[in-house]
Amino acid sequence: PPFANGDAHVGHALNIVLKDLVLKSRSMMGFYAPFVPGWDCHGLPIEHKVVTEQKLVGADPAVIRSKCEEVARHFIQRQKEQFQRLGVFGDWDQPYL
């Protein structure tokens, strides 16, 4: 799954469109093939973005975690909209995070 630390790029688009192609073709063949979208919301990429862009070096870890959640939720929403514009079918109301 993509990290929730920026807009979707061509690599994300290629990956999700290929998955969508396979799932749609399987669905048309009669298989149950749901797509539950998800994002990687943990780890260094999000923390690095928050600490460097918001100049939080040495800040309280609770503040950093709170800002990381805020940034991740923002970019999840943006990427979700971007993937939907690509025509990707999925259970967008119940993603895994």
Residue pairs with C-beta under 8 A, 6 or more apart in sequence:
1 37
1 38
1 39
1 40
2 8
2 12
2 15
2 39
2 40
2 79
3 39
3 40
3 41
3 43
3 45
3 46
4 39
4 40
4 41
4 46
4 71
4 72
4 73
4 75
4 76
4 79
5 45
5 46
5 49
5 71
5 72
5 75
6 49
6 75
7 75
7 78
7 79
7 82
8 16
8 78
8 79
8 82
8 83
12 79
12 83
13 82
13 83
13 86
16 37
16 83
16 86
16 88
17 86
17 88
19 35
20 35
20 86
20 87
20 88
20 89
20 90
22 33
23 33
23 34
23 35
23 89
24 33
24 89
26 33
27 33
34 90
34 91
35 88
35 89
35 90
35 91
36 90
36 91
36 94
36 95
36 96
37 80
37 83
37 88
37 90
37 91
37 92
37 95
37 96
38 95
38 96
38 97
39 72
39 75
39 76
39 79
39 95
39 96
39 97
41 69
41 72
41 76
41 97
46 68
46 71
46 72
47 64
47 68
49 71
50 56
50 64
50 67
50 68
50 71
51 57
51 59
51 64
54 67
56 63
56 64
56 67
72 97
76 95
76 97
80 92
80 95
83 90
84 92
